[in-house]
């Protein structure tokens, strides 16, 4: 119930022997399905497929959140990528909060979203810069607090919009 980046990753493995499932890539998928569901007519015959895909991915991703509330660059090998990763965490948080707001997910996801939002707000430094954003790439990379990128900030803001709706 996770997505490879593309077919070239089918045989690749992380240092711990697990398959390579990129955090941000899977975050993009969850957020993308949420966006599809937002635009897909309620009576579309495709809707059940996308809802099931969304729910199954959300369930798997929620199991991979760390104790601080983050997801890592590599979903199955966080020890090789121990730093938090903001863009994956923000995209997954956006998707999970969307799922709660649209009654696709039950309230058991609330603690996951709360912990994720707390983690995300900790990535903003005293100057307002969102850190821990993996650079442009196609697979897991190590990150530092100083690293940022517009897509990480955008994902953070997307998550924030769903969190506001959830609170309201």
C-alpha positions as CSV (number, residue, x, y, z in Angstrom):
1,X,0.0,0.0,0.0
2,X,2.9,2.3,-0.8
3,X,4.1,3.7,-4.1
4,X,7.5,3.3,-5.8
5,X,8.8,6.4,-7.4
6,X,8.8,4.6,-10.7
7,X,9.6,1.2,-12.2
8,X,13.3,1.7,-11.9
9,X,12.9,1.4,-8.1
10,X,11.2,-2.1,-8.1
11,X,14.5,-3.9,-7.4
12,X,16.3,-1.3,-5.3
13,X,16.8,-1.6,-1.6
14,X,17.6,0.6,1.3
15,X,20.6,0.0,3.6
16,X,18.4,-2.0,5.9
17,X,17.2,-4.3,3.1
18,X,13.7,-2.8,2.7
19,X,12.3,-1.5,-0.5
20,X,12.8,2.2,-1.4
21,X,9.6,4.1,-0.7
22,X,10.3,7.8,-0.9
23,X,8.5,9.9,1.8
24,X,7.8,12.9,-0.4
25,X,6.8,10.8,-3.3
26,X,4.1,9.0,-1.3
27,X,3.1,12.3,0.2
28,X,2.6,13.7,-3.3
29,X,0.4,10.6,-4.1
30,X,-1.8,11.1,-1.0
31,X,-2.2,14.8,-1.7
32,X,-2.8,14.2,-5.4
33,X,-5.6,11.7,-4.7
34,X,-7.1,14.2,-2.3
35,X,-7.1,16.8,-5.1
36,X,-8.6,14.3,-7.5
37,X,-11.4,13.5,-5.1
38,X,-12.0,17.2,-4.6
39,X,-12.6,17.6,-8.4
40,X,-14.2,14.3,-9.2
41,X,-18.0,14.4,-9.4
42,X,-19.6,12.6,-6.4
43,X,-21.5,10.3,-8.9
44,X,-18.4,9.3,-10.9
45,X,-17.9,5.6,-11.3
46,X,-14.2,6.2,-10.6
47,X,-14.8,7.6,-7.2
48,X,-14.9,4.3,-5.2
49,X,-11.5,3.3,-6.7
50,X,-9.9,6.6,-5.6
51,X,-11.5,6.6,-2.2
52,X,-10.3,3.0,-1.6
53,X,-6.8,3.9,-2.8
54,X,-6.8,7.0,-0.6
55,X,-7.9,5.1,2.5
56,X,-5.5,2.3,2.1
57,X,-2.5,4.7,1.5
58,X,-3.6,6.8,4.5
59,X,-3.7,3.7,6.7
60,X,-0.2,2.6,5.7
61,X,1.3,6.0,6.0
62,X,-0.2,6.7,9.4
63,X,1.7,3.6,10.7
64,X,5.0,5.0,9.5
65,X,4.9,8.3,11.5
66,X,7.7,8.6,14.0
67,X,7.3,9.4,17.7
68,X,7.8,13.1,17.1
69,X,5.2,13.2,14.4
70,X,7.4,13.3,11.3
71,X,7.7,11.1,8.2
72,X,11.2,10.6,6.9
73,X,12.8,10.8,3.5
74,X,12.7,7.0,3.4
75,X,9.5,5.6,4.7
76,X,10.9,2.1,5.5
77,X,14.5,3.0,6.5
78,X,14.2,6.0,8.9
79,X,17.5,5.0,10.6
80,X,19.4,5.8,7.4
81,X,17.6,9.1,7.2
82,X,17.0,10.0,10.8
83,X,16.3,13.7,10.3
84,X,12.7,14.9,10.0
85,X,11.6,15.7,6.5
86,X,9.1,18.6,6.2
87,X,7.8,18.2,2.6
88,X,6.8,14.6,3.1
89,X,5.3,15.3,6.5
90,X,3.4,18.3,5.2
91,X,2.0,16.5,2.2
92,X,0.9,13.5,4.3
93,X,-0.6,15.8,6.9
94,X,-2.5,17.7,4.2
95,X,-3.9,14.4,2.9
96,X,-4.9,13.0,6.3
97,X,-6.5,16.2,7.4
98,X,-8.4,16.4,4.0
99,X,-9.6,12.8,4.6
100,X,-10.9,13.8,8.1
101,X,-12.5,16.9,6.8
102,X,-14.3,15.0,4.0
103,X,-15.2,12.0,6.2
104,X,-13.1,9.6,4.3
105,X,-11.1,8.8,7.4
106,X,-12.4,8.2,10.9
107,X,-11.4,10.0,14.1
108,X,-8.7,7.5,14.9
109,X,-6.5,9.6,12.5
110,X,-6.9,12.8,14.7
111,X,-3.9,12.0,17.0
112,X,-1.8,11.3,13.9
113,X,-2.7,14.7,12.4
114,X,-2.3,16.5,15.7
115,X,1.2,15.1,16.2
116,X,2.1,15.8,12.6
117,X,1.0,19.5,12.9
118,X,2.9,20.0,16.1
119,X,6.0,18.5,14.4
120,X,5.5,20.7,11.3
121,X,5.3,23.9,13.4
122,X,8.6,23.0,15.0
123,X,10.3,23.2,11.6
124,X,9.7,27.0,11.4
125,X,12.7,29.0,12.7
126,X,12.6,32.3,14.5
127,X,12.7,34.1,11.1
128,X,9.8,32.2,9.7
129,X,11.8,29.9,7.5
130,X,10.5,26.3,7.1
131,X,13.5,24.0,7.4
132,X,14.2,20.3,7.0
133,X,13.0,20.2,3.4
134,X,14.7,17.6,1.2
135,X,16.1,19.2,-2.0
136,X,14.8,18.4,-5.5
137,X,15.3,14.8,-6.2
138,X,13.7,11.5,-7.0
139,X,14.5,9.4,-3.9
140,X,15.4,9.8,-0.2
141,X,18.2,12.2,0.6
142,X,19.6,13.4,3.9
143,X,18.3,16.8,5.1
144,X,19.3,19.5,7.6
145,X,17.5,22.2,9.5
146,X,18.8,24.8,7.1
147,X,17.4,23.2,4.0
148,X,14.3,24.7,2.5
149,X,12.5,24.9,-0.8
150,X,9.3,26.5,-2.1
151,X,7.5,23.2,-2.5
152,X,8.1,22.4,1.2
153,X,6.7,25.7,2.2
154,X,3.7,25.2,-0.2
155,X,3.0,21.8,1.3
156,X,3.2,23.3,4.8
157,X,0.6,25.9,3.8
158,X,-1.6,23.3,2.2
159,X,-1.5,21.3,5.4
160,X,-2.3,24.4,7.4
161,X,-5.4,25.1,5.3
162,X,-6.8,21.7,6.1
163,X,-5.9,22.0,9.7
164,X,-7.8,25.3,9.9
165,X,-10.8,23.6,8.4
166,X,-10.5,20.7,10.8
167,X,-10.4,23.1,13.8
168,X,-13.4,25.0,12.6
